Amino acid sequence: FLNDTNLDSRQIYFVNQIVEYIVHNGMMKDLSVLQESPFTDKGSVVEIFTDLTVWMGIRKVIDRINANAAA
């Protein structure tokens, strides 16, 4: 995902935190964790992703990972 999208440093940090979370937990079933530290350390989802298209792309990747982990 990072290779196909132009992200700024805050967005890259946020995506990297998602990756670390999924590596540690196997999936991200409860998206409410995104409203807590370390995800909010550089701003909220709305502040970091002003282009909702980018955020929706990230959500789709999370959903696919969750579907694969549950299968």
C-alpha positions as CSV (number, residue, x, y, z in Angstrom):
1,F,0.0,0.0,0.0
2,L,2.8,2.4,0.9
3,N,4.4,1.9,-2.5
4,D,1.2,2.8,-4.4
5,T,0.1,5.9,-2.5
6,N,1.9,9.2,-1.8
7,L,1.8,9.6,2.0
8,D,3.3,12.3,4.2
9,S,5.4,11.4,7.3
10,R,2.4,11.4,9.6
11,Q,0.4,9.1,7.4
12,I,3.4,6.8,7.0
13,Y,3.8,6.7,10.8
14,F,0.1,5.9,11.2
15,V,0.3,3.1,8.6
16,N,3.4,1.7,10.2
17,Q,1.6,1.6,13.6
18,I,-1.2,-0.4,12.0
19,V,1.4,-2.8,10.6
20,E,3.0,-3.3,14.0
21,Y,-0.4,-3.8,15.6
22,I,-1.4,-6.5,13.1
23,V,2.0,-8.2,13.3
24,H,1.6,-8.3,17.1
25,N,-2.1,-9.2,17.3
26,G,-2.7,-11.1,14.0
27,M,-5.5,-8.8,13.0
28,M,-7.3,-5.5,13.8
29,K,-10.8,-6.5,14.5
30,D,-11.7,-3.6,16.7
31,L,-10.9,-0.4,14.8
32,S,-11.6,1.7,17.9
33,V,-7.9,1.1,18.9
34,L,-7.1,3.6,16.1
35,Q,-8.5,6.4,18.4
36,E,-5.8,5.6,21.1
37,S,-2.1,6.0,21.4
38,P,0.2,5.3,19.5
39,F,-2.2,5.8,16.6
40,T,-3.2,9.3,17.7
41,D,0.3,10.4,18.7
42,K,0.6,12.5,15.5
43,G,-3.1,13.4,15.2
44,S,-6.5,11.8,14.8
45,V,-7.5,9.8,11.7
46,V,-9.5,12.8,10.4
47,E,-6.5,15.1,10.9
48,I,-4.0,12.8,9.4
49,F,-6.1,11.7,6.4
50,T,-7.8,14.7,5.0
51,D,-8.3,12.8,1.7
52,L,-10.8,10.1,2.8
53,T,-10.0,8.1,-0.4
54,V,-6.6,7.3,1.1
55,W,-8.2,6.4,4.5
56,M,-10.8,4.1,2.8
57,G,-8.0,2.4,0.9
58,I,-6.3,1.6,4.2
59,R,-9.6,0.4,5.7
60,K,-10.0,-2.0,2.8
61,V,-6.5,-3.4,3.4
62,I,-7.3,-3.9,7.1
63,D,-10.6,-5.6,6.2
64,R,-8.8,-8.0,3.8
65,I,-6.2,-8.8,6.4
66,N,-8.9,-9.5,8.9
67,A,-10.8,-11.7,6.4
68,N,-7.7,-13.7,5.7
69,A,-6.8,-14.1,9.4
70,A,-10.3,-15.4,10.1
71,A,-10.4,-17.9,7.3
